[in-house]
Amino acid sequence: MLFMVIERFHEGDPRPVYARARSAGRLLPEGLRYVDSWVEANLARCFQVMECDDLSLLSAWIASWSDLVDFEVIPVLTSAQASAVVP
């Protein structure tokens, strides 16, 4: 399954997130795949697409970052998948 993850940096400050990512990496549990990400031009939010079949992996990853980031998780389909299910 694909998930759009919207991250809101605590106090609008991305620096602690980038510092941790530089020192520890993405902290992805085995089986959770990072697809791609984009950061809002004002650096207030990050939009990531993640992929996994086990939601507990996504929850574990979120727990690793929740001291620095508030998360919104939205299950998504690719455009091709949506086209296949829309009559």
TORDOBA-301866 format. One record per atom (N, C-alpha, C): residue number from 1; y, z, x; residue in three letters. Coordinates in Angstrom, 3 decimals, padded with zeros to 6 digits. Atoms other than C-alpha are relative to their C-alpha. Example, Ala and Ser with C-alpha at 12.3 -4.5 7.8 and 13.67 -1.06 7.14 Angstrom:
    k        yy        zz        xx    r
    1  -001.190   000.000   000.890  ALA
    1  -004.500   007.800   012.300  ALA
    1   001.200   000.000   000.900  ALA
    2  -001.190  -000.060  -000.820  SER
    2  -001.060   007.140   013.670  SER
    2   001.090   000.730  -000.770  SER
//
This chain:
    k        yy        zz        xx    r
    1  -001.175   000.000   000.840  MET
    1   000.000   000.000   000.000  MET
    1   001.240   000.000   000.887  MET
    2  -001.289   000.027  -000.695  LEU
    2   003.561  -000.686   001.072  LEU
    2   000.969   000.968  -000.664  LEU
    3  -000.991  -000.942   000.492  PHE
    3   006.364   001.833   000.727  PHE
    3   001.342  -000.271   000.653  PHE
    4  -001.358   000.010  -000.519  MET
    4   010.107   001.485   001.083  MET
    4   000.397   001.459   000.123  MET
    5  -000.403  -001.373  -000.262  VAL
    5   011.259   004.726   002.658  VAL
    5   001.492  -000.010   000.313  VAL
    6  -001.434  -000.127  -000.235  ILE
    6   014.933   005.552   002.399  ILE
    6   000.238   001.370   000.600  ILE
    7  -000.278  -001.241  -000.709  GLU
    7   016.007   008.171   004.902  GLU
    7   001.502   000.263  -000.047  GLU
    8  -001.394  -000.441  -000.054  ARG
    8   019.261   010.084   004.545  ARG
    8   000.082   001.090   001.060  ARG
    9  -000.109  -000.933  -001.113  PHE
    9   020.193   011.826   007.769  PHE
    9   000.752   001.252  -000.440  PHE
   10  -000.677  -001.248   000.343  HIS
   10   021.090   015.484   007.333  HIS
   10   001.414  -000.006   000.579  HIS
   11  -001.413  -000.042  -000.354  GLU
   11   024.862   015.917   007.451  GLU
   11   000.520  -001.362   000.469  GLU
   12  -000.419   001.350  -000.372  GLY
   12   025.093   012.124   007.914  GLY
   12  -000.075  -000.279   001.489  GLY
   13   000.046   000.101  -001.461  ASP
   13   024.207   012.551   011.587  ASP
   13  -001.350  -000.552   000.469  ASP
   14   001.263   000.582  -000.456  PRO
   14   021.563   010.170   012.992  PRO
   14  -000.404   000.435   001.413  PRO
   15   000.286  -000.302  -001.405  ARG
   15   021.763   011.551   016.560  ARG
   15  -001.253   000.847   000.204  ARG
   16   001.241  -000.759  -000.220  PRO
   16   019.036   014.223   016.215  PRO
   16  -001.266  -000.820  -000.267  PRO
   17   001.157   000.847   000.306  VAL
   17   016.676   011.649   014.693  VAL
   17  -000.288  -000.938   001.166  VAL
   18   000.193   000.921  -001.119  TYR
   18   017.227   009.142   017.480  TYR
   18  -000.430   000.735   001.262  TYR
   19   000.411  -000.782  -001.169  ALA
   19   016.893   011.882   020.116  ALA
   19  -001.483   000.335  -000.073  ALA
   20   001.426  -000.320   000.151  ARG
   20   013.507   012.969   018.719  ARG
   20  -000.846  -001.259   000.154  ARG
   21   000.771   001.248  -000.101  ALA
   21   012.325   009.376   018.378  ALA
   21  -000.109  -000.458   001.451  ALA
   22   000.050   000.390  -001.416  ARG
   22   013.237   008.695   022.018  ARG
   22  -000.963   000.886   000.788  ARG
   23   000.836  -000.913  -000.781  SER
   23   011.413   011.782   023.268  SER
   23  -001.444   000.074  -000.495  SER
   24   001.348  -000.206   000.551  ALA
   24   008.397   011.906   020.916  ALA
   24  -000.585  -001.218  -000.692  ALA
   25   000.487   001.180   000.720  GLY
   25   008.098   008.440   019.361  GLY
   25   000.147   000.187  -001.503  GLY
   26  -000.117  -000.029   001.464  ARG
   26   007.718   007.808   015.629  ARG
   26  -000.829   001.100  -000.659  ARG
   27   000.857  -001.069   000.519  LEU
   27   005.132   010.597   015.189  LEU
   27  -000.875  -000.472  -001.163  LEU
   28   000.838   000.571   001.048  LEU
   28   002.935   008.332   013.068  LEU
   28  -001.434   000.506   000.108  LEU
   29   001.427  -000.327  -000.024  PRO
   29  -000.469   009.710   012.118  PRO
   29  -000.834  -001.282   000.024  PRO
   30   000.920   001.149  -000.031  GLU
   30  -003.401   007.371   012.745  GLU
   30  -000.234  -000.493  -001.422  GLU
   31   000.206   000.587   001.321  GLY
   31  -003.645   004.989   009.793  GLY
   31   001.280  -000.294  -000.753  GLY
   32  -001.302   000.321   000.592  LEU
   32   000.058   004.918   008.911  LEU
   32   000.660  -001.023   000.898  LEU
   33  -000.567   001.096  -000.789  ARG
   33   001.706   001.680   010.012  ARG
   33   001.474  -000.189  -000.330  ARG
   34  -001.414   000.347   000.103  TYR
   34   005.411   001.157   010.612  TYR
   34   000.092  -001.517  -000.049  TYR
   35  -000.130   001.453   000.131  VAL
   35   006.322  -002.366   009.418  VAL
   35   001.322  -000.466   000.592  VAL
   36  -001.324   000.382  -000.506  ASP
   36   010.078  -002.657   010.032  ASP
   36   001.026   000.962  -000.569  ASP
   37  -001.056  -000.855   000.527  SER
   37   013.370  -000.868   009.494  SER
   37   001.366  -000.621   000.215  SER
   38  -001.384   000.423  -000.057  TRP
   38   017.058  -001.426   008.964  TRP
   38   000.852   001.238  -000.183  TRP
   39  -000.895  -001.143   000.111  VAL
   39   019.939   000.998   009.346  VAL
   39   001.309  -000.475  -000.613  VAL
   40  -001.271   000.296   000.653  GLU
   40   022.988   001.007   007.122  GLU
   40   001.098  -000.074   001.069  GLU
   41  -001.033   000.247  -001.008  ALA
   41   026.075  -000.219   009.021  ALA
   41   000.790   001.266   000.356  ALA
   42  -000.738  -001.235  -000.297  ASN
   42   027.766   003.204   008.731  ASN
   42  -000.908   001.092   000.567  ASN
   43   001.008  -000.885  -000.599  LEU
   43   024.588   004.852   010.150  LEU
   43  -000.362   001.205  -000.862  LEU
   44   000.299  -001.125   000.887  ALA
   44   024.184   007.110   007.105  ALA
   44  -001.447   000.002  -000.483  ALA
   45   001.364   000.094   000.525  ARG
   45   020.765   005.828   005.982  ARG
   45  -000.803  -001.016   000.793  ARG
   46   000.943   000.941  -000.584  CYS
   46   017.705   004.088   007.321  CYS
   46  -000.966  -000.426  -001.099  CYS
   47   000.944   000.567   000.965  PHE
   47   015.457   001.828   005.248  PHE
   47  -001.210  -000.485   000.787  PHE
   48   001.207   000.371  -000.732  GLN
   48   011.881   001.552   006.486  GLN
   48  -001.075  -000.458  -000.969  GLN
   49   001.202   000.381   000.740  VAL
   49   008.815  -000.238   005.232  VAL
   49  -001.178   000.542   000.796  VAL
   50   001.180  -000.607  -000.596  MET
   50   005.637   001.693   005.905  MET
   50  -001.211  -000.463  -000.797  MET
   51   001.232   000.441   000.671  GLU
   51   002.021   000.815   005.074  GLU
   51  -001.128   000.984   000.280  GLU
   52   001.189  -000.833  -000.146  CYS
   52  -001.014   003.001   004.434  CYS
   52  -000.788  -000.023  -001.300  CYS
   53   000.861  -000.102   001.177  ASP
   53  -003.919   003.476   002.051  ASP
   53  -000.177   001.445  -000.445  ASP
   54   000.180  -001.426   000.275  ASP
   54  -003.869   007.281   002.172  ASP
   54   001.372   000.669  -000.016  ASP
   55  -001.336  -000.585   000.122  LEU
   55  -000.712   008.944   000.857  LEU
   55   000.167   001.293   000.784  LEU
   56  -000.127  -001.221  -000.793  SER
   56  -001.507   012.125   002.749  SER
   56   000.540  -000.306   001.399  SER
   57  -000.542   000.399  -001.303  LEU
   57  -000.674   010.217   005.956  LEU
   57   001.517  -000.136  -000.064  LEU
   58  -001.441   000.131   000.181  LEU
   58   002.771   009.348   004.646  LEU
   58   000.635   001.383  -000.155  LEU
   59  -000.499  -001.374   000.183  SER
   59   003.255   012.967   003.568  SER
   59   000.048   000.761   001.321  SER
   60   000.029  -000.665  -001.308  ALA
   60   002.269   014.214   007.031  ALA
   60   001.136  -000.496   000.881  ALA
   61  -001.095   000.569  -000.793  TRP
   61   004.739   011.851   008.683  TRP
   61   001.346   000.537  -000.491  TRP
   62  -001.240  -000.527   000.571  ILE
   62   007.520   012.941   006.313  ILE
   62   000.207   001.453   000.434  ILE
   63  -000.106  -001.404  -000.413  ALA
   63   006.765   016.584   007.164  ALA
   63   000.487   000.128   001.444  ALA
   64  -000.416  -000.028  -001.404  SER
   64   007.329   015.763   010.855  SER
   64   001.495  -000.219   000.184  SER
   65  -001.413   000.357  -000.105  TRP
   65   010.879   014.635   010.124  TRP
   65   000.888   000.701  -001.022  TRP
   66  -000.776  -000.534   001.122  SER
   66   011.969   016.618   007.060  SER
   66   001.047   001.032   000.408  SER
   67  -001.054  -000.910  -000.462  ASP
   67   013.999   019.073   009.135  ASP
   67   001.276  -000.749   000.360  ASP
   68  -001.152   000.818  -000.394  LEU
   68   016.323   016.176   010.046  LEU
   68   000.405  -001.036  -001.038  LEU
   69  -000.186   001.133   000.907  VAL
   69   016.011   013.725   007.153  VAL
   69  -000.451   000.375  -001.407  VAL
   70   000.461  -000.059   001.392  ASP
   70   015.824   013.675   003.348  ASP
   70  -000.587  -001.368  -000.327  ASP
   71   000.744   001.232   000.240  PHE
   71   013.355   011.071   002.083  PHE
   71  -000.064  -000.360  -001.473  PHE
   72   000.328   000.580   001.293  GLU
   72   013.018   008.833  -000.933  GLU
   72  -001.064  -001.051   000.283  GLU
   73   001.118   000.911  -000.240  VAL
   73   009.721   006.917  -001.123  VAL
   73  -000.241  -000.813  -001.259  VAL
   74   000.164   000.917   001.129  ILE
   74   009.293   003.864  -003.345  ILE
   74  -001.159  -000.947   000.298  ILE
   75   001.064   000.994  -000.181  PRO
   75   005.986   001.964  -003.655  PRO
   75   000.568  -001.393  -000.314  PRO
   76  -000.513   001.358   000.171  VAL
   76   006.758  -001.757  -003.294  VAL
   76  -001.104  -001.031   000.144  VAL
   77   000.863   001.167  -000.161  LEU
   77   005.060  -005.138  -003.501  LEU
   77   000.742  -001.045   000.814  LEU
   78  -000.647   001.158  -000.602  THR
   78   005.719  -008.184  -001.385  THR
   78   000.381  -000.957  -001.124  THR
   79  -000.365   001.002   001.015  SER
   79   007.334  -011.074  -003.235  SER
   79  -001.210  -000.795  -000.443  SER
   80   001.220   000.760   000.344  ALA
   80   004.023  -012.953  -003.091  ALA
   80  -000.905   000.827  -000.925  ALA
   81   000.811  -000.863   000.868  GLN
   81   002.176  -009.970  -004.623  GLN
   81   000.605   000.092  -001.388  GLN
   82  -000.672  -000.079   001.306  ALA
   82   004.761  -009.658  -007.393  ALA
   82  -000.179  -001.298  -000.765  ALA
   83   000.157   001.297   000.645  SER
   83   004.564  -013.369  -008.123  SER
   83  -001.406  -000.163  -000.577  SER
   84   001.382   000.123   000.454  ALA
   84   000.784  -013.117  -008.470  ALA
   84  -000.290   000.848  -001.248  ALA
   85   000.279  -000.856   001.161  VAL
   85   000.967  -010.349  -011.097  VAL
   85   000.918  -000.266  -001.181  VAL
   86  -000.912   000.306   001.104  VAL
   86   003.859  -011.688  -013.181  VAL
   86  -000.488  -001.264  -000.700  VAL
   87   000.514   001.178   000.719  PRO
   87   002.588  -014.032  -015.910  PRO
   87   001.057  -001.090  -000.121  PRO
//
